[in-house]
Amino acid sequence: MENKTGQISMMYKIKILILLTLLVSCNNKVSKINSPLVSIIQLQSSENAGEFNEAKKYQDINKLYGKYAEELSVTPEKYWKDIVTASNKLAGDKKFSNQFSYFDYNIEEIVDGNRAKVVFNNKSKLDRVQSIIYDLKLVDSTWVLQEIGYKTTK
């Protein structure tokens, strides 16, 4: 460690520097997994942009749309694409918008292992839909929407 003149050797200094760098970098790792809320935002954004391949990453289309598609004798994916396309066409009209107003909601994110809920609670008690509840599951490091529920006033 010390040479004959009492100085710490250059090799020892380099080893200490490398060790300190490794310790600091291990403690400052940022999670690569987006939160459930981020997945909901990415889903809504990609649907609004008509980016179907991107939107598919954030939802289980068969679980969400399977029963509705079966009634119409179409695939769940076709049913979903038709719904999104129709919504996007309506958004071109000045009376309608597919822009989600996040500021109108208090947002809760509840994570329990590989399951999560994102709840949008409407700030206005006068609106019919009081809550939108998104149930998600962690699949291959991505939060995937499994079900959407609504709490309404009577």
FENHU-V739263 format. One record per residue. N is the residue number from 1. PHI is phi in degrees with one decimal (999 if undefined). PSI is psi as a letter, one per 20 degrees, with the letter a starting at -180 (NA if undefined). Layout:
N/PHI/PSI ; N/PHI/PSI
This chain:
1/999/g ; 2/-99.0/q ; 3/-88.2/a ; 4/-64.3/h ; 5/-90.7/j ; 6/86.2/j ; 7/-93.7/q ; 8/-74.5/p ; 9/-66.2/q ; 10/-61.0/h ; 11/-63.7/h ; 12/-65.4/g ; 13/-61.5/g ; 14/-65.1/g ; 15/-62.0/g ; 16/-63.8/g ; 17/-61.3/g ; 18/-63.2/g ; 19/-62.0/g ; 20/-62.6/g ; 21/-62.3/g ; 22/-64.3/g ; 23/-63.7/g ; 24/-66.3/g ; 25/-67.9/h ; 26/-69.4/h ; 27/-79.2/i ; 28/-109.5/k ; 29/-69.8/p ; 30/-97.5/p ; 31/-64.6/p ; 32/-88.8/i ; 33/-90.5/p ; 34/-68.2/q ; 35/-73.4/r ; 36/-57.0/h ; 37/-62.2/g ; 38/-62.0/h ; 39/-63.2/h ; 40/-64.5/g ; 41/-64.0/g ; 42/-64.8/h ; 43/-63.2/g ; 44/-62.2/g ; 45/-64.4/g ; 46/-69.0/h ; 47/-65.0/g ; 48/-63.0/h ; 49/-87.4/i ; 50/72.8/k ; 51/-91.1/n ; 52/-63.9/g ; 53/-63.4/h ; 54/-68.6/g ; 55/-63.5/h ; 56/-62.3/h ; 57/-66.4/h ; 58/-110.1/j ; 59/-153.3/q ; 60/-96.0/n ; 61/-60.0/h ; 62/-62.7/g ; 63/-68.9/h ; 64/-75.1/h ; 65/-121.7/i ; 66/-56.8/g ; 67/-68.1/h ; 68/-73.6/h ; 69/-66.1/h ; 70/-60.3/h ; 71/-61.8/h ; 72/-101.2/j ; 73/57.3/l ; 74/-127.9/r ; 75/-74.7/q ; 76/-56.7/h ; 77/-66.1/g ; 78/-64.7/g ; 79/-58.8/g ; 80/-61.1/g ; 81/-62.3/h ; 82/-63.5/g ; 83/-63.2/g ; 84/-65.0/g ; 85/-62.1/g ; 86/-63.5/g ; 87/-62.6/g ; 88/-66.9/h ; 89/-67.3/g ; 90/-61.4/h ; 91/-64.1/h ; 92/-73.0/i ; 93/-81.8/q ; 94/-64.3/h ; 95/-79.3/i ; 96/-122.1/q ; 97/-148.5/q ; 98/-101.8/j ; 99/-78.3/p ; 100/-84.1/p ; 101/-92.4/n ; 102/-58.0/h ; 103/-68.4/i ; 104/-83.9/j ; 105/-130.8/q ; 106/-91.8/p ; 107/-111.1/p ; 108/-115.6/q ; 109/-126.3/o ; 110/-120.6/o ; 111/-113.8/p ; 112/-135.0/n ; 113/67.6/c ; 114/-97.0/j ; 115/-119.5/q ; 116/-152.8/q ; 117/-129.0/p ; 118/-118.6/p ; 119/-118.0/p ; 120/-101.8/o ; 121/-98.3/o ; 122/-63.8/p ; 123/-72.3/h ; 124/-88.8/p ; 125/-80.7/i ; 126/-86.2/h ; 127/-73.5/q ; 128/-65.5/g ; 129/-85.1/o ; 130/-92.3/h ; 131/-145.9/q ; 132/-117.4/p ; 133/-117.1/o ; 134/-104.0/p ; 135/-100.7/p ; 136/-126.1/q ; 137/-133.7/p ; 138/-80.0/o ; 139/-128.5/o ; 140/48.2/l ; 141/66.2/j ; 142/-131.5/p ; 143/-78.1/p ; 144/-115.6/p ; 145/-68.1/p ; 146/-108.9/h ; 147/-159.3/q ; 148/-121.6/p ; 149/-124.4/q ; 150/-131.0/p ; 151/-109.9/p ; 152/-119.7/r ; 153/-83.2/r ; 154/-79.6/NA
